[in-house]
Amino acid sequence: MAKLDAGSTLKRLRNRYRLVVMNDDTYEEVVTFKLSRLSVYVALSTIFVLLVGLTVALIIFTPLKYYIPGYDDLKIGREYQLMKYRADSLERQVSYQEKYIDGIKKVMQGGVPSTLDTATLQLPKDDISND
């Protein structure tokens, strides 16, 4: 296999070619382009970068971004967290209310709560001084 020289590769990229567009009926030259492989490569690379840039801009600055799977708007994420916190606090509140209602039902039916508060309350004796 022949080894390519950097100088010969650059020389091949800079070789000039002529592209002629002719009218098939009259054989008249309509357009003539003088091109090299390097200029074609640069032109195609530029077109590719511009198309990618325009596509990205179209997605970012229009509502098309909402159709991308996994896209999460920050506002929607915050609302989701707030709703989750509210649901958790409501579940906790319902649990407390259920315990309270069960306790009241036991008392109304004459049952005694399973745990009695038997601790005695000791109040400090204040010295009452006469003014």
N, CA, C and O atoms as a printed pandas DataFrame, in Angstrom:
     atom_number atom_name residue_name chain_id  residue_number  x_coord  y_coord  z_coord
0              1         N          MET        A               1    0.843   -1.168    0.000
1              2        CA          MET        A               1    0.000    0.000    0.000
2              3         C          MET        A               1    0.888    1.230    0.000
3              4         O          MET        A               1    1.835    1.326    0.780
4              5         N          ALA        A               2    0.579    2.158   -0.869
5              6        CA          ALA        A               2    1.395    3.360   -1.003
6              7         C          ALA        A               2    1.089    4.324    0.122
7              8         O          ALA        A               2   -0.061    4.506    0.521
8              9         N          LYS        A               3    2.137    4.928    0.617
9             10        CA          LYS        A               3    1.990    5.891    1.698
10            11         C          LYS        A               3    1.738    7.264    1.085
11            12         O          LYS        A               3    2.457    7.690    0.182
12            13         N          LEU        A               4    0.698    7.963    1.587
13            14        CA          LEU        A               4    0.361    9.275    1.051
14            15         C          LEU        A               4    1.209   10.340    1.712
15            16         O          LEU        A               4    1.381   10.355    2.931
16            17         N          ASP        A               5    1.730   11.220    0.899
17            18        CA          ASP        A               5    2.526   12.330    1.397
18            19         C          ASP        A               5    1.599   13.507    1.676
19            20         O          ASP        A               5    0.655   13.745    0.923
20            21         N          ALA        A               6    1.861   14.241    2.749
21            22        CA          ALA        A               6    1.007   15.378    3.094
22            23         C          ALA        A               6    1.038   16.429    1.999
23            24         O          ALA        A               6    0.024   17.076    1.737
24            25         N          GLY        A               7    2.161   16.607    1.368
25            26        CA          GLY        A               7    2.277   17.592    0.299
26            27         C          GLY        A               7    1.460   17.198   -0.916
27            28         O          GLY        A               7    0.832   18.053   -1.540
28            29         N          SER        A               8    1.458   15.906   -1.266
29            30        CA          SER        A               8    0.690   15.473   -2.438
30            31         C          SER        A               8   -0.808   15.528   -2.151
31            32         O          SER        A               8   -1.598   15.822   -3.049
32            33         N          THR        A               9   -1.210   15.247   -0.906
33            34        CA          THR        A               9   -2.630   15.322   -0.548
34            35         C          THR        A               9   -3.119   16.752   -0.634
35            36         O          THR        A               9   -4.214   17.005   -1.138
36            37         N          LEU        A              10   -2.327   17.685   -0.153
37            38        CA          LEU        A              10   -2.702   19.096   -0.232
38            39         C          LEU        A              10   -2.731   19.565   -1.676
39            40         O          LEU        A              10   -3.570   20.383   -2.054
40            41         N          LYS        A              11   -1.822   19.050   -2.474
41            42        CA          LYS        A              11   -1.786   19.421   -3.886
42            43         C          LYS        A              11   -3.042   18.921   -4.599
43            44         O          LYS        A              11   -3.619   19.629   -5.423
44            45         N          ARG        A              12   -3.469   17.669   -4.268
45            46        CA          ARG        A              12   -4.688   17.141   -4.882
46            47         C          ARG        A              12   -5.920   17.930   -4.455
47            48         O          ARG        A              12   -6.845   18.113   -5.247
48            49         N          LEU        A              13   -5.937   18.403   -3.193
49            50        CA          LEU        A              13   -7.081   19.195   -2.731
50            51         C          LEU        A              13   -7.161   20.544   -3.428
51            52         O          LEU        A              13   -8.245   21.109   -3.568
52            53         N          ARG        A              14   -6.007   21.068   -3.871
53            54        CA          ARG        A              14   -5.987   22.390   -4.496
54            55         C          ARG        A              14   -6.063   22.343   -6.020
55            56         O          ARG        A              14   -6.119   23.392   -6.661
56            57         N          ASN        A              15   -6.066   21.164   -6.603
57            58        CA          ASN        A              15   -6.194   21.076   -8.059
58            59         C          ASN        A              15   -7.511   21.699   -8.493
59            60         O          ASN        A              15   -8.542   21.517   -7.847
60            61         N          ARG        A              16   -7.463   22.438   -9.597
61            62        CA          ARG        A              16   -8.649   23.151  -10.080
62            63         C          ARG        A              16   -9.391   22.284  -11.095
63            64         O          ARG        A              16   -8.785   21.641  -11.952
64            65         N          TYR        A              17  -10.719   22.285  -10.975
65            66        CA          TYR        A              17  -11.576   21.563  -11.896
66            67         C          TYR        A              17  -12.618   22.533  -12.424
67            68         O          TYR        A              17  -12.936   23.536  -11.786
68            69         N          ARG        A              18  -13.145   22.217  -13.605
69            70        CA          ARG        A              18  -14.159   23.077  -14.205
70            71         C          ARG        A              18  -15.460   22.273  -14.272
71            72         O          ARG        A              18  -15.484   21.149  -14.772
72            73         N          LEU        A              19  -16.536   22.868  -13.761
73            74        CA          LEU        A              19  -17.865   22.277  -13.846
74            75         C          LEU        A              19  -18.669   23.127  -14.810
75            76         O          LEU        A              19  -18.878   24.320  -14.588
76            77         N          VAL        A              20  -19.122   22.486  -15.896
77            78        CA          VAL        A              20  -19.851   23.218  -16.939
78            79         C          VAL        A              20  -21.259   22.647  -17.022
79            80         O          VAL        A              20  -21.446   21.434  -17.116
80            81         N          VAL        A              21  -22.252   23.541  -16.986
81            82        CA          VAL        A              21  -23.645   23.160  -17.191
82            83         C          VAL        A              21  -24.010   23.623  -18.588
83            84         O          VAL        A              21  -23.918   24.810  -18.901
84            85         N          MET        A              22  -24.434   22.661  -19.447
85            86        CA          MET        A              22  -24.717   22.975  -20.852
86            87         C          MET        A              22  -26.179   22.701  -21.170
87            88         O          MET        A              22  -26.810   21.831  -20.571
88            89         N          ASN        A              23  -26.695   23.452  -22.112
89            90        CA          ASN        A              23  -28.024   23.212  -22.647
90            91         C          ASN        A              23  -27.923   22.009  -23.572
91            92         O          ASN        A              23  -27.090   21.992  -24.478
92            93         N          ASP        A              24  -28.764   21.002  -23.353
93            94        CA          ASP        A              24  -28.668   19.755  -24.096
94            95         C          ASP        A              24  -29.054   19.923  -25.564
95            96         O          ASP        A              24  -28.531   19.210  -26.421
96            97         N          ASP        A              25  -29.954   20.847  -25.865
97            98        CA          ASP        A              25  -30.411   21.015  -27.245
98            99         C          ASP        A              25  -29.408   21.807  -28.082
99           100         O          ASP        A              25  -29.120   21.434  -29.219
100          101         N          THR        A              26  -28.877   22.895  -27.527
101          102        CA          THR        A              26  -28.015   23.785  -28.313
102          103         C          THR        A              26  -26.539   23.638  -27.981
103          104         O          THR        A              26  -25.701   24.262  -28.633
104          105         N          TYR        A              27  -26.205   22.843  -26.999
105          106        CA          TYR        A              27  -24.826   22.677  -26.515
106          107         C          TYR        A              27  -24.192   24.015  -26.114
107          108         O          TYR        A              27  -22.980   24.204  -26.215
108          109         N          GLU        A              28  -25.029   24.914  -25.667
109          110        CA          GLU        A              28  -24.553   26.223  -25.208
110          111         C          GLU        A              28  -24.217   26.112  -23.719
111          112         O          GLU        A              28  -24.959   25.498  -22.953
112          113         N          GLU        A              29  -23.105   26.705  -23.321
113          114        CA          GLU        A              29  -22.727   26.718  -21.905
114          115         C          GLU        A              29  -23.651   27.666  -21.153
115          116         O          GLU        A              29  -23.743   28.848  -21.483
116          117         N          VAL        A              30  -24.328   27.146  -20.152
117          118        CA          VAL        A              30  -25.228   27.974  -19.361
118          119         C          VAL        A              30  -24.468   28.574  -18.185
119          120         O          VAL        A              30  -24.541   29.779  -17.941
120          121         N          VAL        A              31  -23.744   27.738  -17.462
121          122        CA          VAL        A              31  -22.991   28.195  -16.289
122          123         C          VAL        A              31  -21.682   27.422  -16.247
123          124         O          VAL        A              31  -21.620   26.244  -16.600
124          125         N          THR        A              32  -20.637   28.118  -15.805
125          126        CA          THR        A              32  -19.339   27.480  -15.627
126          127         C          THR        A              32  -18.832   27.789  -14.231
127          128         O          THR        A              32  -18.841   28.940  -13.795
128          129         N          PHE        A              33  -18.384   26.740  -13.527
129          130        CA          PHE        A              33  -17.808   26.909  -12.192
130          131         C          PHE        A              33  -16.386   26.377  -12.210
131          132         O          PHE        A              33  -16.118   25.325  -12.790
132          133         N          LYS        A              34  -15.473   27.103  -11.573
133          134        CA          LYS        A              34  -14.113   26.614  -11.362
134          135         C          LYS        A              34  -14.003   26.230   -9.895
135          136         O          LYS        A              34  -14.086   27.081   -9.009
136          137         N          LEU        A              35  -13.817   24.941   -9.648
137          138        CA          LEU        A              35  -13.845   24.409   -8.289
138          139         C          LEU        A              35  -12.578   23.627   -7.998
139          140         O          LEU        A              35  -11.872   23.174   -8.900
140          141         N          SER        A              36  -12.315   23.485   -6.709
141          142        CA          SER        A              36  -11.285   22.554   -6.260
142          143         C          SER        A              36  -11.936   21.666   -5.208
143          144         O          SER        A              36  -13.003   21.982   -4.681
144          145         N          ARG        A              37  -11.278   20.552   -4.913
145          146        CA          ARG        A              37  -11.833   19.665   -3.892
146          147         C          ARG        A              37  -11.937   20.376   -2.547
147          148         O          ARG        A              37  -12.886   20.155   -1.794
148          149         N          LEU        A              38  -10.972   21.217   -2.254
149          150        CA          LEU        A              38  -10.968   21.956   -0.991
150          151         C          LEU        A              38  -12.149   22.918   -0.909
151          152         O          LEU        A              38  -12.799   23.009    0.133
152          153         N          SER        A              39  -12.436   23.640   -1.996
153          154        CA          SER        A              39  -13.553   24.592   -1.971
154          155         C          SER        A              39  -14.890   23.865   -1.844
155          156         O          SER        A              39  -15.798   24.348   -1.168
156          157         N          VAL        A              40  -15.015   22.686   -2.502
157          158        CA          VAL        A              40  -16.248   21.907   -2.366
158          159         C          VAL        A              40  -16.404   21.416   -0.929
159          160         O          VAL        A              40  -17.500   21.457   -0.371
160          161         N          TYR        A              41  -15.310   20.952   -0.331
161          162        CA          TYR        A              41  -15.351   20.485    1.053
162          163         C          TYR        A              41  -15.745   21.622    2.002
163          164         O          TYR        A              41  -16.572   21.430    2.895
164          165         N          VAL        A              42  -15.157   22.792    1.808
165          166        CA          VAL        A              42  -15.474   23.944    2.667
166          167         C          VAL        A              42  -16.928   24.366    2.476
167          168         O          VAL        A              42  -17.611   24.679    3.451
168          169         N          ALA        A              43  -17.411   24.381    1.235
169          170        CA          ALA        A              43  -18.797   24.787    0.974
170          171         C          ALA        A              43  -19.781   23.801    1.603
171          172         O          ALA        A              43  -20.755   24.217    2.230
172          173         N          LEU        A              44  -19.538   22.504    1.443
173          174        CA          LEU        A              44  -20.437   21.515    2.033
174          175         C          LEU        A              44  -20.394   21.537    3.564
175          176         O          LEU        A              44  -21.423   21.359    4.215
176          177         N          SER        A              45  -19.219   21.753    4.132
177          178        CA          SER        A              45  -19.105   21.849    5.597
178          179         C          SER        A              45  -19.847   23.069    6.114
179          180         O          SER        A              45  -20.510   22.998    7.149
180          181         N          THR        A              46  -19.744   24.180    5.411
181          182        CA          THR        A              46  -20.447   25.404    5.819
182          183         C          THR        A              46  -21.953   25.206    5.755
183          184         O          THR        A              46  -22.675   25.605    6.669
184          185         N          ILE        A              47  -22.427   24.594    4.684
185          186        CA          ILE        A              47  -23.866   24.340    4.553
186          187         C          ILE        A              47  -24.341   23.418    5.677
187          188         O          ILE        A              47  -25.410   23.640    6.245
188          189         N          PHE        A              48  -23.567   22.399    6.000
189          190        CA          PHE        A              48  -23.932   21.480    7.079
190          191         C          PHE        A              48  -24.028   22.202    8.423
191          192         O          PHE        A              48  -24.991   22.010    9.166
192          193         N          VAL        A              49  -23.042   23.023    8.732
193          194        CA          VAL        A              49  -23.042   23.758   10.004
194          195         C          VAL        A              49  -24.223   24.721   10.065
195          196         O          VAL        A              49  -24.863   24.845   11.108
196          197         N          LEU        A              50  -24.519   25.404    8.959
197          198        CA          LEU        A              50  -25.658   26.327    8.939
198          199         C          LEU        A              50  -26.978   25.580    9.134
199          200         O          LEU        A              50  -27.845   26.043    9.875
200          201         N          LEU        A              51  -27.137   24.435    8.480
201          202        CA          LEU        A              51  -28.377   23.672    8.647
202          203         C          LEU        A              51  -28.539   23.157   10.075
203          204         O          LEU        A              51  -29.639   23.183   10.626
204          205         N          VAL        A              52  -27.461   22.698   10.662
205          206        CA          VAL        A              52  -27.532   22.234   12.054
206          207         C          VAL        A              52  -27.863   23.408   12.977
207          208         O          VAL        A              52  -28.682   23.272   13.886
208          209         N          GLY        A              53  -27.232   24.555   12.746
209          210        CA          GLY        A              53  -27.500   25.738   13.566
210          211         C          GLY        A              53  -28.938   26.196   13.446
211          212         O          GLY        A              53  -29.570   26.530   14.448
212          213         N          LEU        A              54  -29.463   26.217   12.228
213          214        CA          LEU        A              54  -30.859   26.624   12.039
214          215         C          LEU        A              54  -31.826   25.633   12.673
215          216         O          LEU        A              54  -32.845   26.034   13.235
216          217         N          THR        A              55  -31.518   24.354   12.588
217          218        CA          THR        A              55  -32.382   23.344   13.208
218          219         C          THR        A              55  -32.395   23.485   14.726
219          220         O          THR        A              55  -33.453   23.412   15.350
220          221         N          VAL        A              56  -31.229   23.688   15.313
221          222        CA          VAL        A              56  -31.146   23.861   16.762
222          223         C          VAL        A              56  -31.887   25.131   17.186
223          224         O          VAL        A              56  -32.609   25.124   18.183
224          225         N          ALA        A              57  -31.708   26.217   16.433
225          226        CA          ALA        A              57  -32.406   27.469   16.760
226          227         C          ALA        A              57  -33.915   27.290   16.637
227          228         O          ALA        A              57  -34.671   27.816   17.454
228          229         N          LEU        A              58  -34.349   26.563   15.636
229          230        CA          LEU        A              58  -35.783   26.326   15.452
230          231         C          LEU        A              58  -36.360   25.555   16.631
231          232         O          LEU        A              58  -37.465   25.847   17.089
232          233         N          ILE        A              59  -35.623   24.586   17.113
233          234        CA          ILE        A              59  -36.113   23.792   18.243
234          235         C          ILE        A              59  -36.083   24.595   19.535
235          236         O          ILE        A              59  -37.017   24.512   20.333
236          237         N          ILE        A              60  -35.028   25.370   19.754
237          238        CA          ILE        A              60  -34.882   26.096   21.020
238          239         C          ILE        A              60  -35.873   27.242   21.139
239          240         O          ILE        A              60  -36.459   27.440   22.203
240          241         N          PHE        A              61  -36.074   28.004   20.065
241          242        CA          PHE        A              61  -36.854   29.235   20.152
242          243         C          PHE        A              61  -38.312   29.087   19.735
243          244         O          PHE        A              61  -39.018   30.092   19.642
244          245         N          THR        A              62  -38.779   27.891   19.485
245          246        CA          THR        A              62  -40.180   27.672   19.143
246          247         C          THR        A              62  -40.761   26.607   20.064
247          248         O          THR        A              62  -40.016   25.931   20.773
248          249         N          PRO        A              63  -42.066   26.452   20.062
249          250        CA          PRO        A              63  -42.689   25.430   20.915
250          251         C          PRO        A              63  -42.408   23.997   20.485
251          252         O          PRO        A              63  -42.917   23.065   21.108
252          253         N          LEU        A              64  -41.622   23.796   19.452
253          254        CA          LEU        A              64  -41.281   22.426   19.040
254          255         C          LEU        A              64  -40.534   21.670   20.127
255          256         O          LEU        A              64  -40.552   20.440   20.153
256          257         N          LYS        A              65  -39.877   22.397   21.023
257          258        CA          LYS        A              65  -39.098   21.737   22.072
258          259         C          LYS        A              65  -39.982   20.917   23.007
259          260         O          LYS        A              65  -39.500   19.987   23.653
260          261         N          TYR        A              66  -41.254   21.247   23.084
261          262        CA          TYR        A              66  -42.137   20.498   23.977
262          263         C          TYR        A              66  -42.467   19.118   23.427
263          264         O          TYR        A              66  -42.969   18.271   24.165
264          265         N          TYR        A              67  -42.197   18.873   22.148
265          266        CA          TYR        A              67  -42.448   17.565   21.554
266          267         C          TYR        A              67  -41.261   16.624   21.697
267          268         O          TYR        A              67  -41.352   15.457   21.316
268          269         N          ILE        A              68  -40.161   17.105   22.233
269          270        CA          ILE        A              68  -38.985   16.270   22.436
270          271         C          ILE        A              68  -39.185   15.461   23.716
271          272         O          ILE        A              68  -39.457   16.037   24.770
272          273         N          PRO        A              69  -39.053   14.136   23.641
273          274        CA          PRO        A              69  -39.229   13.328   24.855
274          275         C          PRO        A              69  -38.160   13.660   25.894
275          276         O          PRO        A              69  -36.982   13.794   25.564
276          277         N          GLY        A              70  -38.575   13.788   27.125
277          278        CA          GLY        A              70  -37.641   14.068   28.206
278          279         C          GLY        A              70  -37.410   15.536   28.458
279          280         O          GLY        A              70  -36.727   15.892   29.418
280          281         N          TYR        A              71  -37.966   16.412   27.616
281          282        CA          TYR        A              71  -37.787   17.838   27.851
282          283         C          TYR        A              71  -38.649   18.233   29.036
283          284         O          TYR        A              71  -39.834   17.904   29.086
284          285         N          ASP        A              72  -38.060   18.929   29.977
285          286        CA          ASP        A              72  -38.785   19.324   31.181
286          287         C          ASP        A              72  -38.601   20.818   31.382
287          288         O          ASP        A              72  -37.483   21.293   31.582
288          289         N          ASP        A              73  -39.676   21.538   31.329
289          290        CA          ASP        A              73  -39.623   22.968   31.589
290          291         C          ASP        A              73  -39.415   23.179   33.083
291          292         O          ASP        A              73  -39.984   22.454   33.900
292          293         N          LEU        A              74  -38.609   24.159   33.439
293          294        CA          LEU        A              74  -38.326   24.409   34.855
294          295         C          LEU        A              74  -39.586   24.757   35.628
295          296         O          LEU        A              74  -39.753   24.341   36.775
296          297         N          LYS        A              75  -40.472   25.521   35.002
297          298        CA          LYS        A              75  -41.704   25.910   35.681
298          299         C          LYS        A              75  -42.560   24.685   35.977
299          300         O          LYS        A              75  -43.139   24.577   37.058
300          301         N          ILE        A              76  -42.640   23.778   35.037
301          302        CA          ILE        A              76  -43.431   22.568   35.226
302          303         C          ILE        A              76  -42.812   21.705   36.322
303          304         O          ILE        A              76  -43.535   21.117   37.126
304          305         N          GLY        A              77  -41.481   21.622   36.362
305          306        CA          GLY        A              77  -40.808   20.848   37.399
306          307         C          GLY        A              77  -41.066   21.406   38.787
307          308         O          GLY        A              77  -41.286   20.651   39.734
308          309         N          ARG        A              78  -41.038   22.730   38.909
309          310        CA          ARG        A              78  -41.313   23.351   40.215
310          311         C          ARG        A              78  -42.762   23.126   40.633
311          312         O          ARG        A              78  -43.042   22.851   41.800
312          313         N          GLU        A              79  -43.688   23.246   39.670
313          314        CA          GLU        A              79  -45.093   23.003   39.984
314          315         C          GLU        A              79  -45.302   21.556   40.422
315          316         O          GLU        A              79  -46.079   21.286   41.338
316          317         N          TYR        A              80  -44.610   20.633   39.768
317          318        CA          TYR        A              80  -44.714   19.223   40.138
318          319         C          TYR        A              80  -44.226   19.005   41.567
319          320         O          TYR        A              80  -44.873   18.293   42.336
320          321         N          GLN        A              81  -43.096   19.607   41.933
321          322        CA          GLN        A              81  -42.585   19.459   43.295
322          323         C          GLN        A              81  -43.547   20.057   44.311
323          324         O          GLN        A              81  -43.797   19.461   45.358
324          325         N          LEU        A              82  -44.090   21.237   44.004
325          326        CA          LEU        A              82  -45.029   21.875   44.920
326          327         C          LEU        A              82  -46.277   21.013   45.108
327          328         O          LEU        A              82  -46.765   20.867   46.228
328          329         N          MET        A              83  -46.788   20.449   44.031
329          330        CA          MET        A              83  -47.962   19.584   44.136
330          331         C          MET        A              83  -47.644   18.320   44.923
331          332         O          MET        A              83  -48.495   17.817   45.657
332          333         N          LYS        A              84  -46.429   17.804   44.779
333          334        CA          LYS        A              84  -46.033   16.613   45.539
334          335         C          LYS        A              84  -45.974   16.928   47.030
335          336         O          LYS        A              84  -46.444   16.136   47.848
336          337         N          TYR        A              85  -45.398   18.081   47.393
337          338        CA          TYR        A              85  -45.348   18.471   48.808
338          339         C          TYR        A              85  -46.750   18.658   49.372
339          340         O          TYR        A              85  -47.029   18.237   50.495
340          341         N          ARG        A              86  -47.633   19.285   48.601
341          342        CA          ARG        A              86  -48.998   19.485   49.071
342          343         C          ARG        A              86  -49.714   18.148   49.264
343          344         O          ARG        A              86  -50.416   17.964   50.258
344          345         N          ALA        A              87  -49.546   17.226   48.337
345          346        CA          ALA        A              87  -50.189   15.919   48.458
346          347         C          ALA        A              87  -49.675   15.181   49.685
347          348         O          ALA        A              87  -50.452   14.552   50.403
348          349         N          ASP        A              88  -48.357   15.255   49.933
349          350        CA          ASP        A              88  -47.801   14.599   51.118
350          351         C          ASP        A              88  -48.364   15.201   52.396
351          352         O          ASP        A              88  -48.717   14.471   53.321
352          353         N          SER        A              89  -48.450   16.528   52.457
353          354        CA          SER        A              89  -48.973   17.159   53.672
354          355         C          SER        A              89  -50.455   16.850   53.844
355          356         O          SER        A              89  -50.925   16.686   54.970
356          357         N          LEU        A              90  -51.200   16.769   52.739
357          358        CA          LEU        A              90  -52.619   16.413   52.848
358          359         C          LEU        A              90  -52.791   14.971   53.320
359          360         O          LEU        A              90  -53.684   14.685   54.118
360          361         N          GLU        A              91  -51.950   14.067   52.838
361          362        CA          GLU        A              91  -52.016   12.683   53.316
362          363         C          GLU        A              91  -51.721   12.610   54.805
363          364         O          GLU        A              91  -52.389   11.874   55.531
364          365         N          ARG        A              92  -50.740   13.356   55.266
365          366        CA          ARG        A              92  -50.400   13.368   56.685
366          367         C          ARG        A              92  -51.566   13.934   57.502
367          368         O          ARG        A              92  -51.891   13.409   58.568
368          369         N          GLN        A              93  -52.191   14.999   57.004
369          370        CA          GLN        A              93  -53.316   15.615   57.711
370          371         C          GLN        A              93  -54.496   14.655   57.793
371          372         O          GLN        A              93  -55.154   14.568   58.830
372          373         N          VAL        A              94  -54.769   13.935   56.707
373          374        CA          VAL        A              94  -55.870   12.961   56.708
374          375         C          VAL        A              94  -55.578   11.842   57.707
375          376         O          VAL        A              94  -56.482   11.365   58.392
376          377         N          SER        A              95  -54.316   11.426   57.787
377          378        CA          SER        A              95  -53.937   10.391   58.754
378          379         C          SER        A              95  -54.186   10.870   60.184
379          380         O          SER        A              95  -54.722   10.122   61.002
380          381         N          TYR        A              96  -53.802   12.109   60.491
381          382        CA          TYR        A              96  -54.036   12.664   61.833
382          383         C          TYR        A              96  -55.527   12.747   62.125
383          384         O          TYR        A              96  -55.958   12.444   63.238
384          385         N          GLN        A              97  -56.316   13.154   61.139
385          386        CA          GLN        A              97  -57.758   13.276   61.359
386          387         C          GLN        A              97  -58.394   11.902   61.584
387          388         O          GLN        A              97  -59.302   11.763   62.404
388          389         N          GLU        A              98  -57.919   10.890   60.858
389          390        CA          GLU        A              98  -58.450    9.547   61.057
390          391         C          GLU        A              98  -58.160    9.054   62.467
391          392         O          GLU        A              98  -59.026    8.452   63.101
392          393         N          LYS        A              99  -56.948    9.302   62.967
393          394        CA          LYS        A              99  -56.607    8.899   64.336
394          395         C          LYS        A              99  -57.482    9.639   65.343
395          396         O          LYS        A              99  -57.936    9.046   66.321
396          397         N          TYR        A             100  -57.721   10.922   65.114
397          398        CA          TYR        A             100  -58.542   11.724   66.011
398          399         C          TYR        A             100  -59.976   11.198   66.037
399          400         O          TYR        A             100  -60.580   11.063   67.101
400          401         N          ILE        A             101  -60.511   10.904   64.853
401          402        CA          ILE        A             101  -61.890   10.406   64.775
402          403         C          ILE        A             101  -61.996    9.026   65.417
403          404         O          ILE        A             101  -62.988    8.744   66.089
404          405         N          ASP        A             102  -61.009    8.166   65.232
405          406        CA          ASP        A             102  -61.025    6.853   65.891
406          407         C          ASP        A             102  -60.999    7.007   67.406
407          408         O          ASP        A             102  -61.697    6.279   68.112
408          409         N          GLY        A             103  -60.213    7.934   67.908
409          410        CA          GLY        A             103  -60.175    8.181   69.356
410          411         C          GLY        A             103  -61.515    8.664   69.882
411          412         O          GLY        A             103  -61.958    8.234   70.947
412          413         N          ILE        A             104  -62.167    9.562   69.139
413          414        CA          ILE        A             104  -63.476   10.069   69.568
414          415         C          ILE        A             104  -64.520    8.951   69.539
415          416         O          ILE        A             104  -65.376    8.874   70.421
416          417         N          LYS        A             105  -64.447    8.080   68.520
417          418        CA          LYS        A             105  -65.395    6.965   68.435
418          419         C          LYS        A             105  -65.234    6.035   69.642
419          420         O          LYS        A             105  -66.221    5.556   70.200
420          421         N          LYS        A             106  -63.982    5.784   70.037
421          422        CA          LYS        A             106  -63.744    4.916   71.198
422          423         C          LYS        A             106  -64.331    5.536   72.460
423          424         O          LYS        A             106  -64.952    4.848   73.269
424          425         N          VAL        A             107  -64.131    6.835   72.620
425          426        CA          VAL        A             107  -64.654    7.505   73.819
426          427         C          VAL        A             107  -66.176    7.501   73.802
427          428         O          VAL        A             107  -66.802    7.281   74.839
428          429         N          MET        A             108  -66.788    7.743   72.632
429          430        CA          MET        A             108  -68.255    7.793   72.542
430          431         C          MET        A             108  -68.878    6.407   72.779
431          432         O          MET        A             108  -70.003    6.310   73.269
432          433         N          GLN        A             109  -68.159    5.353   72.437
433          434        CA          GLN        A             109  -68.683    4.002   72.634
434          435         C          GLN        A             109  -68.390    3.481   74.035
435          436         O          GLN        A             109  -68.766    2.361   74.382
436          437         N          GLY        A             110  -67.729    4.286   74.820
437          438        CA          GLY        A             110  -67.470    3.905   76.206
438          439         C          GLY        A             110  -66.153    3.190   76.377
439          440         O          GLY        A             110  -65.830    2.749   77.480
440          441         N          GLY        A             111  -65.408    3.068   75.348
441          442        CA          GLY        A             111  -64.115    2.409   75.454
442          443         C          GLY        A             111  -63.099    3.351   76.072
443          444         O          GLY        A             111  -63.238    4.572   76.007
444          445         N          VAL        A             112  -62.097    2.774   76.660
445          446        CA          VAL        A             112  -61.049    3.553   77.286
446          447         C          VAL        A             112  -59.836    3.518   76.358
447          448         O          VAL        A             112  -59.481    2.456   75.847
448          449         N          PRO        A             113  -59.213    4.636   76.141
449          450        CA          PRO        A             113  -58.005    4.603   75.297
450          451         C          PRO        A             113  -56.968    3.660   75.890
451          452         O          PRO        A             113  -56.857    3.546   77.111
452          453         N          SER        A             114  -56.225    2.999   75.052
453          454        CA          SER        A             114  -55.276    1.984   75.500
454          455         C          SER        A             114  -54.150    2.581   76.339
455          456         O          SER        A             114  -53.587    1.878   77.178
456          457         N          THR        A             115  -53.814    3.809   76.148
457          458        CA          THR        A             115  -52.753    4.426   76.945
458          459         C          THR        A             115  -53.372    5.530   77.782
459          460         O          THR        A             115  -54.014    6.446   77.268
460          461         N          LEU        A             116  -53.163    5.420   79.062
461          462        CA          LEU        A             116  -53.659    6.454   79.966
462          463         C          LEU        A             116  -52.501    7.337   80.393
463          464         O          LEU        A             116  -51.375    6.871   80.569
464          465         N          ASP        A             117  -52.786    8.586   80.553
465          466        CA          ASP        A             117  -51.772    9.523   81.021
466          467         C          ASP        A             117  -51.830    9.523   82.534
467          468         O          ASP        A             117  -52.723   10.128   83.127
468          469         N          THR        A             118  -50.895    8.856   83.152
469          470        CA          THR        A             118  -50.901    8.733   84.604
470          471         C          THR        A             118  -49.845    9.602   85.259
471          472         O          THR        A             118  -49.637    9.522   86.470
472          473         N          ALA        A             119  -49.195   10.407   84.494
473          474        CA          ALA        A             119  -48.168   11.268   85.083
474          475         C          ALA        A             119  -48.854   12.375   85.871
475          476         O          ALA        A             119  -49.818   12.989   85.413
476          477         N          THR        A             120  -48.336   12.610   87.056
477          478        CA          THR        A             120  -48.908   13.681   87.871
478          479         C          THR        A             120  -48.229   14.989   87.505
479          480         O          THR        A             120  -47.035   15.047   87.213
480          481         N          LEU        A             121  -49.011   15.991   87.532
481          482        CA          LEU        A             121  -48.516   17.313   87.187
482          483         C          LEU        A             121  -48.079   18.020   88.456
483          484         O          LEU        A             121  -48.875   18.185   89.381
484          485         N          GLN        A             122  -46.830   18.437   88.509
485          486        CA          GLN        A             122  -46.329   19.121   89.683
486          487         C          GLN        A             122  -46.068   20.565   89.316
487          488         O          GLN        A             122  -45.236   20.884   88.467
488          489         N          LEU        A             123  -46.796   21.409   89.978
489          490        CA          LEU        A             123  -46.662   22.832   89.737
490          491         C          LEU        A             123  -45.782   23.443   90.807
491          492         O          LEU        A             123  -45.879   23.057   91.972
492          493         N          PRO        A             124  -44.940   24.368   90.452
493          494        CA          PRO        A             124  -44.113   25.016   91.470
494          495         C          PRO        A             124  -44.989   25.926   92.341
495          496         O          PRO        A             124  -45.913   26.575   91.850
496          497         N          LYS        A             125  -44.685   25.958   93.612
497          498        CA          LYS        A             125  -45.436   26.804   94.519
498          499         C          LYS        A             125  -44.834   28.202   94.509
499          500         O          LYS        A             125  -43.654   28.392   94.806
500          501         N          ASP        A             126  -45.646   29.146   94.170
501          502        CA          ASP        A             126  -45.166   30.529   94.117
502          503         C          ASP        A             126  -45.312   31.148   95.507
503          504         O          ASP        A             126  -46.312   30.948   96.196
504          505         N          ASP        A             127  -44.319   31.882   95.884
505          506        CA          ASP        A             127  -44.398   32.637   97.122
506          507         C          ASP        A             127  -45.208   33.889   96.868
507          508         O          ASP        A             127  -44.814   34.752   96.084
508          509         N          ILE        A             128  -46.340   33.980   97.536
509          510        CA          ILE        A             128  -47.191   35.136   97.347
510          511         C          ILE        A             128  -46.739   36.177   98.380
511          512         O          ILE        A             128  -46.836   35.942   99.585
512          513         N          SER        A             129  -46.277   37.255   97.935
513          514        CA          SER        A             129  -45.838   38.317   98.861
514          515         C          SER        A             129  -46.872   39.420   98.857
515          516         O          SER        A             129  -47.491   39.706   97.831
516          517         N          ASN        A             130  -47.048   40.019   99.976
517          518        CA          ASN        A             130  -48.014   41.120  100.134
518          519         C          ASN        A             130  -47.373   42.420   99.669
519          520         O          ASN        A             130  -46.239   42.736  100.028
520          521         N          ASP        A             131  -48.091   43.135   98.896
521          522        CA          ASP        A             131  -47.569   44.409   98.376
522          523         C          ASP        A             131  -47.711   45.495   99.352
523          524         O          ASP        A             131  -47.323   46.630   99.073
